[in-house]
Amino acid sequence: MSGALRPLVERLSDGAVIDWDSLPNDADQPGETVAGLRRLARITDAFARCTDRAPQCGAEQSLMWGHLQVYECIGAGSFGQVYRAYDQTLDRDVALKLRREESSALAGTRAFIAEARRLAMVRHRNVLAVHGAAVHNGRVGLWADLLRGQTLAEQVKADGQISVSALPEILDDVLCGLAAIHQAGLIHGDVKASNVMIEADGRAVLMDFGAGAESEQGAARTATVQGSPLCMAPELLDGAPPSQSGDIYAVGVMLYYLCSGRFPVVGESIEQLRQAHRQRSSRKLSLQLPSLPRELSLLLDAMLALSPDARPSASQALAQIRRLQSKPERRKRQMLIVAVVASLSLALAVSLLALQRVSVARVEALSQYQQAEREREHAVAVKDFIVEGVRAAAPLQREDGSSLLGVYRGMAERVDAELGAFPVALGEMRVAIGRGLHDYGDHQAGIALAERGLATLESIAELAPERLIQPLETLAMLYRHQNQLDMAEQSVRRALAIADSSVLEDRQLAALRLRARNLLANVLSDRGELLGALVEHRQVLEERRQLLGPEAVQLAANHNNIGRTLERLERWDEALQAFTNAEGLLLRHGERDSIKLALVRNGMALSLIGSGELQRGEQMLRQTQERFIRDYGREHEFVYATELGLAEAARRGGDPESALRRLDALASDTDYEPSFYFWLLRGRAAADLQRWPAVADSYGHALDSRFVDNQPFRAYLQASIVWAEAAAAQSEPPTAQLQAALGAFELQGLHATAEAAMARQWLTRTE
């Protein structure tokens, strides 16, 4: 046999399809030999078609395709069938994808095998690993990894839309795989939820390169539309060839589908789809998905851009997703440095002032040298301690990724040894580090260390009293967070007494006084002393106005605090005026899309609902809810609070049944922990419906000792439980107990609340 014939015979023995007409003429290659081989190929092919065909889906055959042992059909589509097969070379099961015979024309076969071999060069954890492609027994196919898991389409069908929190990780994997495909010069061509497999470890894998592997060039593609039309970019429907930007558009469609369970542009035919895309204009499709965070909305609109040139590349989209994923970590890192520096800034300022005093003292009098040297040593020790603490907190310099809590604990262990010789620095550092320990989870240790720091400062006879104001405020905040309200009030009143008696009148002291008074107002509010809290909040507003001027944007927070207190007293008209004042300041300072404005308008909406302007209030409340969902997701406490407001709007609008259903649906959300106000509203709705067991149950929950804000209502709640039980049993109601509760409401300024009105109504019925 001549050397020229040997490759031909080897290909024939492998069952490969041979284009006989394209073989070059060769004088050394006998024509009759080639003709004989061609006749042999026809006979072999006919025999294989009769006796050795791949099994159809549902068949129980086990046959060979090349070196693969074919076991069973595991799927079928327009391209062909997919089988589970055993690869003798790799010694493992693989997925074998065979084209339908009628699609195995020679030109298509060559393109398919060439593309499949290029795909086999892409090795990436998020791309289905293709091991090879060939022709055996007249069938063209490729074999790849056998994936075991669930496609995204199957997940959506089984569980509904994918949660927003899971989307970034899925998109990261999909875009990683797509970027690897594009970098290899390939196009996937059929990105969709059913072509993304989620493995058992949560990894998303791009698979099914049928459309991509069969991509012909240019006009050969314009006659027909291949792929999945609902997922295709508009230019592809008009006959443009497959492109990388078309893949990106398909990722955008998939994201929309995962969020909603539907496609962004629909039609029952190709022509209807073309028309729907033309009618889209430049309207942002993300507006149909209010639950999508802002960053994902922007990326979705970019991927679904009508112009291919306006869409990001896979790498650019991946970079945006990773910025979104790293946002909490970046914020945490920034807060980490800021928190340490802020908590220690006072001590650092003291140190720098001491260094300055050293220089002045040395110039003025040599006799002061020893005292100046002592202050210099004090300042250097504090500076070194702070610098080391900040260095330790810098995330990029820590290999073990330890938390800020660990940094504070390390500083707590060092503070006595390194600053023990400097009592003022030691006391202030103990307070600062104690707050850090508390803020990052070690509550009791933090309070204990802060208390030790205050005791150290109080023991220094020569210390100016003003130096105690900030430590006392810090301790008051820690006590408040642990609901130790008596201790919190005691500490903050001490701080205020020092500030009020001080002869110093600088801006720093005024700021300390304002902060202490605002803290006192919050403590009183927590205790249920709303009238006292209102007095303090108004005093803070007046003092701050004198300090900063009437148009300072900072005053918006004070107006908001007043509005929130009036809201709890249900003095709706006054509350609405306070919130309107806050809104005006924010708008005049350009905060037209800030979260501060959304919070203020949330208060305005509740005030409108309370005062009877239900339609306007509910509309505003839904707008703020959409903003909260966009920024924080559906499971945030702000969103839940708006749900309570919408339930109360339904009740006040004469539909307590709807209000009760809405509240019960909210309680069934596993991420929501009902608040005191939730149980109060549920009791109101149940009382309107005269469902007395539900009233008693709701008010029983509202009495839970965990709710510090239930103090002003405790007498009413206890009386109402007895009243509801008596009403259910049709026995004598406890009128004296309910009258006493009404008297308590009068003393606490709660006479305008719905509960007071309900109690008066109940008593009227018994007269």
FITORKOL-518572 format. One record per residue (C-alpha): residue in three letters; x, y, z. Coordinates in steps of 0.001 Angstrom, whole numbers. Layout:
> ALA,X,Y,Z
...
END
This chain:
> MET,0,0,0
> SER,1354,3400,-963
> GLY,2035,6027,1713
> ALA,-560,8312,171
> LEU,-3329,5716,617
> ARG,-2522,4852,4237
> PRO,-4268,7934,5855
> LEU,-7297,7323,3628
> VAL,-7575,3696,4762
> GLU,-7150,4693,8435
> ARG,-9974,7261,8181
> LEU,-12169,4691,6446
> SER,-11527,2122,9193
> ASP,-12515,4709,11808
> GLY,-15878,5195,10133
> ALA,-15160,8811,9193
> VAL,-17137,10517,6406
> ILE,-14816,11140,3425
> ASP,-15387,13713,702
> TRP,-14199,11539,-2219
> ASP,-14688,14233,-4849
> SER,-12314,16565,-3052
> LEU,-9398,14097,-3039
> PRO,-6452,15427,-5104
> ASN,-5369,13618,-8237
> ASP,-2111,11746,-7682
> ALA,-232,9731,-10283
> ASP,1111,7451,-7584
> GLN,-2374,6703,-6348
> PRO,-4079,4047,-8566
> GLY,-7586,5186,-9579
> GLU,-9026,1680,-9368
> THR,-7779,1361,-5785
> VAL,-9508,4594,-4778
> ALA,-12678,3514,-6545
> GLY,-12574,212,-4704
> LEU,-12158,1930,-1356
> ARG,-15091,4190,-2238
> ARG,-17318,1137,-2990
> LEU,-16172,-440,276
> ALA,-17109,2725,2182
> ARG,-20643,2666,707
> ILE,-21098,-972,1687
> THR,-19736,-386,5203
> ASP,-21972,2611,5704
> ALA,-25086,760,4540
> PHE,-24256,-2178,6819
> ALA,-23715,165,9805
> ARG,-27051,1867,9206
> CYS,-28810,-1468,9305
> THR,-27064,-3116,12244
> ASP,-25194,-675,14413
> ARG,-27234,2446,14961
> ALA,-27240,4543,18106
> PRO,-30230,3761,20304
> GLN,-33338,5902,20140
> CYS,-34678,7497,23308
> GLY,-36403,4870,25369
> ALA,-34508,1968,23799
> GLU,-32669,-499,26019
> GLN,-29768,-1084,23620
> SER,-26096,-732,24445
> LEU,-24013,-112,21294
> MET,-20701,1386,20232
> TRP,-20106,4765,18604
> GLY,-16415,4926,17901
> HIS,-14651,4265,21193
> LEU,-17765,5171,23220
> GLN,-20125,2564,24683
> VAL,-23599,4109,24291
> TYR,-25966,3200,27149
> GLU,-29111,5308,27149
> CYS,-30765,8369,25671
> ILE,-31059,11130,28269
> GLY,-32446,13946,26139
> ALA,-33501,15115,22700
> GLY,-34005,18362,20861
> SER,-34067,19958,17444
> PHE,-30342,19286,17052
> GLY,-30461,15593,17823
> GLN,-30203,13236,20795
> VAL,-28003,13237,23895
> TYR,-26873,9899,25332
> ARG,-25060,8705,28392
> ALA,-22004,6847,27175
> TYR,-18852,5285,28599
> ASP,-15537,6689,27373
> GLN,-13016,3842,27410
> THR,-10107,6244,26996
> LEU,-11079,8565,29856
> ASP,-12558,5679,31893
> ARG,-15697,7592,32829
> ASP,-19236,8351,31741
> VAL,-19681,11201,29282
> ALA,-22528,12906,27441
> LEU,-22637,12047,23738
> LYS,-24527,14428,21482
> LEU,-25391,13064,18025
> ARG,-26765,15218,15236
> ARG,-29878,14160,13422
> GLU,-28917,12337,10242
> GLU,-30789,14715,7971
> SER,-28656,17574,9345
> SER,-25378,15782,8625
> ALA,-24604,17284,5214
> LEU,-20926,17312,4433
> ALA,-20361,21087,4666
> GLY,-22265,21247,7935
> THR,-20311,18271,9256
> ARG,-16972,19920,8561
> ALA,-18049,23161,10245
> PHE,-19495,21309,13211
> ILE,-16362,19238,13844
> ALA,-14065,22231,13394
> GLU,-16108,24306,15851
> ALA,-16368,21437,18345
> ARG,-12607,20953,18275
> ARG,-12169,24651,19023
> LEU,-14638,24315,21898
> ALA,-12567,21415,23201
> MET,-9706,23879,23673
> VAL,-11787,25942,26126
> ARG,-11068,24613,29593
> HIS,-12951,26574,32247
> ARG,-14857,25581,35390
> ASN,-17986,27363,34141
> VAL,-17953,25898,30604
> LEU,-18992,22377,29698
> ALA,-15792,20476,28908
> VAL,-15966,19164,25308
> HIS,-13584,16243,24767
> GLY,-13884,15750,21034
> ALA,-15997,15412,17895
> ALA,-16047,12879,15113
> VAL,-18140,10909,12618
> HIS,-18872,7220,13204
> ASN,-21417,4966,11589
> GLY,-22648,7873,9519
> ARG,-23535,9931,12604
> VAL,-21848,13223,13511
> GLY,-21421,13917,17218
> LEU,-19406,15350,20052
> TRP,-18794,14084,23571
> ALA,-18430,16146,26714
> ASP,-18596,15975,30512
> LEU,-21754,14385,31882
> LEU,-23247,17005,34212
> ARG,-25472,16086,37125
> GLY,-27619,18795,38593
> GLN,-30561,21019,37716
> THR,-30802,23649,35022
> LEU,-31822,27181,35900
> ALA,-35002,26700,33887
> GLU,-35865,23645,35989
> GLN,-35227,25646,39163
> VAL,-37519,28467,38038
> LYS,-40210,25956,37081
> ALA,-39941,24172,40443
> ASP,-39386,27086,42839
> GLY,-40500,30219,41019
> GLN,-38164,33152,40420
> ILE,-34584,33020,41692
> SER,-33950,35158,44792
> VAL,-32228,38490,44165
> SER,-29456,37570,46614
> ALA,-28526,34486,44531
> LEU,-28353,36323,41189
> PRO,-24858,37893,41439
> GLU,-23157,34532,42045
> ILE,-25020,32886,39148
> LEU,-24230,35789,36807
> ASP,-20589,35717,37905
> ASP,-20298,32065,36852
> VAL,-22185,32527,33567
> LEU,-20200,35611,32555
> CYS,-16922,33957,33576
> GLY,-17672,31047,31275
> LEU,-18891,33298,28479
> ALA,-15771,35480,28724
> ALA,-13607,32350,28342
> ILE,-15593,31307,25240
> HIS,-15325,34771,23704
> GLN,-11606,34992,24440
> ALA,-11171,31769,22452
> GLY,-12795,33516,19488
> LEU,-16026,31540,19807
> ILE,-19693,32376,20154
> HIS,-22063,30365,22326
> GLY,-25140,31250,20299
> ASP,-27821,29854,22614
> VAL,-27430,31248,26133
> LYS,-30630,30611,28101
> ALA,-31762,29261,31460
> SER,-32164,25702,30155
> ASN,-28549,25740,28957
> VAL,-27085,26622,32363
> MET,-26631,23690,34727
> ILE,-26301,24252,38465
> GLU,-24047,21533,39841
> ALA,-24368,20072,43343
> ASP,-21684,22465,44649
> GLY,-23663,25483,43379
> ARG,-21412,26076,40366
> ALA,-23164,27279,37204
> VAL,-21934,25663,33968
> LEU,-22670,26883,30434
> MET,-23568,23996,28152
> ASP,-25241,23089,24838
> PHE,-23192,24791,22155
> GLY,-25491,23452,19424
> ALA,-26349,26821,17954
> GLY,-22883,28178,18463
> ALA,-21100,25162,17058
> GLU,-23249,25224,13926
> SER,-22735,28917,13215
> GLU,-22075,29510,9540
> GLN,-20746,32841,8415
> GLY,-22432,35830,6820
> ALA,-25335,35405,4465
> ALA,-25567,31678,5043
> ARG,-27200,32555,8361
> THR,-29592,35210,7163
> ALA,-32134,32955,5559
> THR,-33287,31279,8751
> VAL,-33386,32039,12462
> GLN,-31552,29510,14602
> GLY,-31349,29274,18362
> SER,-34091,30349,20830
> PRO,-35972,33372,19387
> LEU,-37296,34662,22742
> CYS,-33683,34886,23981
> MET,-32210,36360,20813
> ALA,-30991,39871,20208
> PRO,-33185,41905,17814
> GLU,-30473,42124,15141
> LEU,-30285,38309,14960
> LEU,-34010,38134,14220
> ASP,-33329,40443,11275
> GLY,-30720,38078,9864
> ALA,-27457,39360,11354
> PRO,-24819,36670,12042
> PRO,-24251,35437,15620
> SER,-22015,37697,17673
> GLN,-20556,38112,21120
> SER,-22906,41031,21771
> GLY,-25780,38694,20884
> ASP,-24577,36340,23633
> ILE,-24596,39250,26095
> TYR,-28158,40154,25101
> ALA,-29150,36542,25818
> VAL,-27589,36790,29299
> GLY,-29749,39879,29901
> VAL,-32860,37962,28810
> MET,-31893,35135,31158
> LEU,-31454,37567,34077
> TYR,-34913,39027,33385
> TYR,-36373,35521,33233
> LEU,-34744,34442,36497
> CYS,-36203,37494,38279
> SER,-39706,37246,36874
> GLY,-40335,33851,35303
> ARG,-41162,35556,31985
> PHE,-39344,36975,28967
> PRO,-38834,40719,28444
> VAL,-40048,40724,24816
> VAL,-42592,38169,23612
> GLY,-44357,37181,20405
> GLU,-45965,34126,18873
> SER,-43924,34333,15681
> ILE,-40624,35707,14458
> GLU,-42422,38606,12799
> GLN,-44286,39427,16031
> LEU,-40972,39378,17915
> ARG,-39413,41741,15368
> GLN,-42379,44080,15732
> ALA,-42199,43939,19555
> HIS,-38522,44910,19451
> ARG,-39278,47828,17125
> GLN,-41972,49070,19514
> ARG,-39586,48832,22475
> SER,-37787,51991,21486
> SER,-35361,52915,24285
> ARG,-37692,52094,27186
> LYS,-35780,50531,30085
> LEU,-36947,46977,30667
> SER,-35636,47023,34249
> LEU,-38547,49303,35183
> GLN,-40724,46188,34992
> LEU,-38641,44627,37799
> PRO,-38908,46991,40813
> SER,-37387,44384,43152
> LEU,-34074,44390,41270
> PRO,-31282,46356,43034
> ARG,-30141,49494,41250
> GLU,-26746,48076,40182
> LEU,-28337,44995,38621
> SER,-30998,47159,36948
> LEU,-28316,49260,35264
> LEU,-26456,46154,34085
> LEU,-29693,44557,32812
> ASP,-30564,47636,30744
> ALA,-27041,47738,29312
> MET,-27132,44050,28286
> LEU,-30603,44449,26733
> ALA,-29652,47562,24769
> LEU,-31163,47607,21272
> SER,-27834,48586,19717
> PRO,-25160,45840,19837
> ASP,-22473,48508,20269
> ALA,-24140,49765,23480
> ARG,-23883,46392,25221
> PRO,-20925,45585,27482
> SER,-18539,42768,26699
> ALA,-18621,39653,28874
> SER,-15525,40874,30724
> GLN,-17035,44321,31318
> ALA,-20307,42843,32583
> LEU,-18343,40475,34819
> ALA,-16403,43409,36272
> GLN,-19695,45170,37129
> ILE,-21041,42050,38831
> ARG,-17885,41699,40882
> ARG,-18057,45338,41925
> LEU,-21599,44654,43098
> GLN,-20509,41517,44970
> SER,-17574,43288,46604
> LYS,-19612,46358,47567
> PRO,-20491,45082,51070
> GLU,-16885,43993,51577
> ARG,-15543,47330,50364
> ARG,-17977,49138,52624
> LYS,-16926,46884,55494
> ARG,-13259,47625,54834
> GLN,-13898,51339,54661
> MET,-15976,51220,57829
> LEU,-13271,49160,59495
> ILE,-10647,51875,59080
> VAL,-13113,54706,59725
> ALA,-14495,53025,62846
> VAL,-11091,52575,64432
> VAL,-9920,56062,63555
> ALA,-13215,57653,64652
> SER,-13350,55795,67947
> LEU,-9798,56831,68745
> SER,-9781,60287,67173
> LEU,-10349,62182,70414
> ALA,-7347,60574,72060
> LEU,-5252,61255,68975
> ALA,-6295,64920,69005
> VAL,-5337,65149,72677
> SER,-1956,63633,71844
> LEU,-1235,66132,69076
> LEU,-2275,69042,71291
> ALA,42,67723,73969
> LEU,2931,67627,71507
> GLN,2205,71226,70588
> ARG,2138,72225,74248
> VAL,5522,70550,74718
> SER,7127,72806,72154
> VAL,5558,75953,73625
> ALA,6476,74954,77183
> ARG,10106,74321,76304
> VAL,10389,77793,74769
> GLU,8613,79631,77592
> ALA,10407,78207,80618
> LEU,13039,75626,81273
> SER,11440,74922,84674
> GLN,8475,73417,82908
> TYR,10685,70953,81073
> GLN,9901,67931,83222
> GLN,6121,68426,82891
> ALA,6454,69029,79176
> GLU,8574,65917,78791
> ARG,5942,63927,80647
> GLU,3255,65180,78253
> ARG,5470,64401,75274
> GLU,5910,60818,76462
> HIS,2136,60617,76990
> ALA,1464,61879,73471
> VAL,4014,59576,71825
> ALA,2642,56551,73682
> VAL,-932,57316,72607
> LYS,124,58036,69035
> ASP,2060,54758,68761
> PHE,-823,52820,70263
> ILE,-3332,54321,67809
> VAL,-1073,53899,64799
> GLU,-554,50230,65643
> GLY,-4301,49734,66086
> VAL,-5102,51362,62743
> ARG,-2330,49391,61018
> ALA,-3733,46182,62403
> ALA,-7186,47118,61132
> ALA,-6074,47688,57531
> PRO,-7504,44723,55556
> LEU,-4799,44726,52895
> GLN,-2116,44246,55535
> ARG,-3773,41282,57233
> GLU,-3259,37838,55784
> ASP,-5628,36055,58148
> GLY,-8630,38281,57337
> SER,-9418,38742,61013
> SER,-12442,40816,61926
> LEU,-12580,44249,63470
> LEU,-13750,42581,66666
> GLY,-10449,40706,66760
> VAL,-8554,43986,66305
> TYR,-10405,45584,69221
> ARG,-9809,42537,71397
> GLY,-6112,42726,70649
> MET,-6066,46400,71581
> ALA,-7974,45668,74792
> GLU,-5282,43181,75790
> ARG,-2488,45709,75140
> VAL,-3985,48929,76469
> ASP,-3129,48465,80184
> ALA,480,47462,79533
> GLU,1216,50173,76978
> LEU,-703,53113,78485
> GLY,-725,52214,82169
> ALA,1688,55033,82953
> PHE,-684,57612,81459
> PRO,-4042,57521,83342
> VAL,-5907,59991,81082
> ALA,-4906,58159,77925
> LEU,-5669,54820,79564
> GLY,-9179,55915,80607
> GLU,-10084,57402,77232
> MET,-8712,54414,75341
> ARG,-10645,51970,77520
> VAL,-13865,53815,76692
> ALA,-13075,53978,72959
> ILE,-12065,50307,72729
> GLY,-15045,49297,74882
> ARG,-17383,50902,72382
> GLY,-15633,49055,69558
> LEU,-16007,45719,71330
> HIS,-19704,46416,71922
> ASP,-20415,47612,68373
> TYR,-18882,44472,66870
> GLY,-20632,41924,69055
> ASP,-18864,41555,72413
> HIS,-21482,43587,74289
> GLN,-20800,42776,77925
> ALA,-17015,42966,77599
> GLY,-17375,46303,75799
> ILE,-19578,47839,78492
> ALA,-17332,46533,81263
> LEU,-14202,48019,79663
> ALA,-15923,51366,79023
> GLU,-17078,51466,82655
> ARG,-13484,50866,83784
> GLY,-12343,53663,81510
> LEU,-14863,56111,83000
> ALA,-13851,55090,86524
> THR,-10192,55751,85666
> LEU,-11012,59227,84374
> GLU,-13187,60049,87390
> SER,-10299,59132,89703
> ILE,-8018,61830,88214
> ALA,-8532,64879,90444
> GLU,-6942,67409,88100
> LEU,-8968,66302,85058
> ALA,-11290,68994,83649
> PRO,-14960,67906,84060
> GLU,-15617,68527,80354
> ARG,-13383,65543,79566
> LEU,-16060,63286,81114
> ILE,-18880,64339,78767
> GLN,-17967,62134,75809
> PRO,-17189,59006,77892
> LEU,-20545,59426,79676
> GLU,-22331,59791,76328
> THR,-20592,56684,75018
> LEU,-21647,54635,78018
> ALA,-25205,55933,77711
> MET,-25336,54731,74091
> LEU,-24031,51283,75066
> TYR,-26566,51003,77897
> ARG,-29355,52056,75541
> HIS,-28462,49421,72966
> GLN,-28714,46779,75692
> ASN,-32076,48194,76876
> GLN,-30547,49243,80208
> LEU,-32550,52447,79971
> ASP,-32260,53555,83608
> MET,-28457,53400,83403
> ALA,-28538,55145,80009
> GLU,-30660,58015,81329
> GLN,-28476,58390,84416
> SER,-25284,58633,82311
> VAL,-26622,61045,79741
> ARG,-28132,63350,82395
> ARG,-24731,63498,84090
> ALA,-23150,64475,80758
> LEU,-25778,67190,80249
> ALA,-25302,68547,83774
> ILE,-21551,68918,83174
> ALA,-22113,70574,79799
> ASP,-24728,72986,81165
> SER,-22501,74042,84090
> SER,-19351,74452,82012
> VAL,-17884,77904,81547
> LEU,-16610,76927,78111
> GLU,-18783,78044,75215
> ASP,-16898,76797,72183
> ARG,-18512,74917,69289
> GLN,-17116,71562,70398
> LEU,-18815,71840,73783
> ALA,-22057,72982,72116
> ALA,-21908,69928,69833
> LEU,-21366,67638,72843
> ARG,-24350,69207,74610
> LEU,-26578,68772,71556
> ARG,-25538,65152,71119
> ALA,-26239,64411,74771
> ARG,-29667,66071,74642
> ASN,-30582,64168,71460
> LEU,-29499,60931,73135
> LEU,-31655,61756,76160
> ALA,-34647,62299,73841
> ASN,-34091,58865,72295
> VAL,-33778,57189,75699
> LEU,-37017,58817,76860
> SER,-38713,57704,73666
> ASP,-37536,54129,74259
> ARG,-39034,54248,77744
> GLY,-42346,55385,76323
> GLU,-42042,58890,77785
> LEU,-43024,60414,74455
> LEU,-44024,63843,75781
> GLY,-40654,64223,77492
> ALA,-38888,63011,74332
> LEU,-40811,65576,72269
> VAL,-39695,68408,74561
> GLU,-36038,67352,74256
> HIS,-36200,66907,70458
> ARG,-37658,70406,70078
> GLN,-34970,71819,72359
> VAL,-32275,70143,70247
> LEU,-33814,71628,67088
> GLU,-33801,75133,68568
> GLU,-30208,74938,69854
> ARG,-28983,73449,66602
> ARG,-30756,76144,64591
> GLN,-28960,78799,66642
> LEU,-25640,77011,66154
> LEU,-25897,76248,62409
> GLY,-28507,78665,61057
> PRO,-32147,78073,60015
> GLU,-31341,76609,56575
> ALA,-28704,74043,57602
> VAL,-29456,70670,56009
> GLN,-28556,68954,59299
> LEU,-31804,70312,60767
> ALA,-33755,67886,58553
> ALA,-32801,65075,60942
> ASN,-34192,67058,63891
> HIS,-37484,67762,62110
> ASN,-37655,64063,61242
> ASN,-37100,63060,64896
> ILE,-39901,65386,65982
> GLY,-42142,63937,63270
> ARG,-41448,60360,64388
> THR,-42333,61185,67985
> LEU,-45555,62949,66964
> GLU,-46323,59956,64733
> ARG,-46146,57626,67746
> LEU,-48479,59999,69604
> GLU,-50709,59880,66474
> ARG,-50838,63659,66315
> TRP,-50956,63358,62564
> ASP,-51282,66980,61425
> GLU,-48327,68095,63545
> ALA,-46290,65084,62412
> LEU,-47006,65874,58753
> GLN,-45818,69469,59261
> ALA,-42559,68275,60858
> PHE,-41888,65832,58005
> THR,-42751,68524,55443
> ASN,-40171,70837,57058
> ALA,-37559,68077,56788
> GLU,-38481,67404,53153
> GLY,-38167,71083,52273
> LEU,-34654,71337,53708
> LEU,-33483,68210,51886
> LEU,-34910,69369,48557
> ARG,-33407,72843,48895
> HIS,-30016,71211,49411
> GLY,-30333,69048,46290
> GLU,-31139,65717,47945
> ARG,-33836,64719,45487
> ASP,-32961,61040,45332
> SER,-31371,60363,48714
> ILE,-32377,57648,51143
> LYS,-32883,60418,53732
> LEU,-35633,61893,51575
> ALA,-37215,58441,51163
> LEU,-37300,57980,54952
> VAL,-38861,61407,55475
> ARG,-41491,60739,52812
> ASN,-42242,57422,54453
> GLY,-43164,59391,57582
> MET,-45215,61822,55483
> ALA,-47111,58914,53924
> LEU,-47988,57405,57307
> SER,-49118,60819,58567
> LEU,-51363,61283,55531
> ILE,-52897,57843,56088
> GLY,-53424,58613,59771
> SER,-55103,61931,58993
> GLY,-57491,60334,56481
> GLU,-55812,61214,53151
> LEU,-55665,57523,52291
> GLN,-55171,57642,48527
> ARG,-52345,60182,48608
> GLY,-50705,58501,51598
> GLU,-50868,55013,50107
> GLN,-49447,56231,46781
> MET,-46501,57890,48529
> LEU,-45957,54829,50717
> ARG,-45756,52549,47675
> GLN,-43211,54885,46079
> THR,-40985,54776,49147
> GLN,-41411,51004,49307
> GLU,-40119,50668,45725
> ARG,-37113,52811,46665
> PHE,-36352,50690,49733
> ILE,-36628,47471,47698
> ARG,-34293,48872,45055
> ASP,-31647,49824,47608
> TYR,-32007,47111,50228
> GLY,-34018,44187,48819
> ARG,-37421,42897,49873
> GLU,-36254,41471,53198
> HIS,-35161,44780,54735
> GLU,-36839,46218,57843
> PHE,-37739,49423,55949
> VAL,-39725,47403,53409
> TYR,-41519,45478,56156
> ALA,-42411,48768,57843
> THR,-44099,49997,54658
> GLU,-46096,46755,54541
> LEU,-47424,47587,58016
> GLY,-48391,51047,56782
> LEU,-50241,49601,53788
> ALA,-52130,47213,56078
> GLU,-53157,50122,58315
> ALA,-54268,52057,55222
> ALA,-56539,49159,54281
> ARG,-57988,49056,57809
> ARG,-58607,52793,57946
> GLY,-60156,52552,54490
> GLY,-62830,50223,55855
> ASP,-61306,46866,54866
> PRO,-59987,45270,58093
> GLU,-60267,41812,56497
> SER,-57714,42767,53847
> ALA,-55504,44349,56517
> LEU,-55569,41151,58582
> ARG,-54715,39002,55566
> ARG,-51818,41291,54677
> LEU,-50437,41155,58216
> ASP,-50775,37372,58476
> ALA,-49002,36972,55117
> LEU,-46190,39157,56424
> ALA,-45923,37078,59617
> SER,-45545,33917,57521
> ASP,-42389,35348,55926
> THR,-39562,33455,57620
> ASP,-37277,36496,57381
> TYR,-39675,38784,59244
> GLU,-39775,39013,63022
> PRO,-43036,40745,64061
> SER,-42552,43963,66027
> PHE,-44671,45486,68784
> TYR,-46317,47755,66229
> PHE,-47192,44699,64070
> TRP,-49131,43110,66942
> LEU,-50798,46439,67758
> LEU,-52035,46788,64161
> ARG,-53162,43166,64054
> GLY,-55134,43736,67261
> ARG,-56804,46795,65702
> ALA,-57883,44865,62581
> ALA,-59134,41899,64620
> ALA,-61085,44256,66911
> ASP,-62741,45958,63912
> LEU,-63900,42478,62854
> GLN,-64866,41599,66454
> ARG,-62693,38503,66320
> TRP,-62028,38555,70024
> PRO,-59715,35499,70297
> ALA,-57476,37094,67651
> VAL,-57553,40377,69595
> ALA,-56455,38643,72810
> ASP,-53753,36693,70968
> SER,-52347,39803,69242
> TYR,-52278,41896,72417
> GLY,-50739,38993,74334
> HIS,-47833,39012,71860
> ALA,-47617,42808,72088
> LEU,-47028,42509,75855
> ASP,-43808,40547,75260
> SER,-41060,41925,77511
> ARG,-38671,42079,74537
> PHE,-40573,45110,73224
> VAL,-39317,48115,75177
> ASP,-41663,50396,73201
> ASN,-44773,48737,74653
> GLN,-44438,50480,78042
> PRO,-47030,53253,77424
> PHE,-49554,50667,76211
> ARG,-49163,47990,78859
> ALA,-52195,49040,80950
> TYR,-54348,49218,77831
> LEU,-53090,45876,76483
> GLN,-53775,44069,79756
> ALA,-57265,45583,80023
> SER,-58040,44830,76377
> ILE,-57062,41166,76697
> VAL,-59515,40784,79575
> TRP,-62120,42756,77613
> ALA,-61691,40547,74502
> GLU,-61935,37370,76571
> ALA,-65114,38694,78223
> ALA,-66574,39649,74837
> ALA,-65810,36186,73463
> ALA,-67486,34580,76489
> GLN,-70308,37194,76452
> SER,-69610,37941,80116
> GLU,-69351,41200,82080
> PRO,-66615,43423,80584
> PRO,-63937,45014,82843
> THR,-65008,48641,82393
> ALA,-63083,49956,85426
> GLN,-59808,48470,84167
> LEU,-60349,49930,80699
> GLN,-61206,53366,82156
> ALA,-57967,53271,84169
> ALA,-56062,52481,80966
> LEU,-57696,55491,79287
> GLY,-56590,57663,82176
> ALA,-53004,56414,81702
> PHE,-53232,57306,78007
> GLU,-54255,60875,78923
> LEU,-51268,61289,81243
> GLN,-48856,60018,78591
> GLY,-50263,62073,75743
> LEU,-51663,59049,73911
> HIS,-55300,60160,73980
> ALA,-55304,60651,70164
> THR,-54242,57083,69351
> ALA,-56460,54503,67656
> GLU,-56242,52401,70845
> ALA,-57663,55241,72949
> ALA,-60472,55750,70415
> MET,-61204,52025,70449
> ALA,-61342,51936,74264
> ARG,-63740,54891,74330
> GLN,-65915,53165,71748
> TRP,-66043,49937,73778
> LEU,-67002,51821,76931
> THR,-69752,53705,75075
> ARG,-71327,50401,74026
> THR,-71635,49284,77653
> GLU,-73400,52426,78820
END
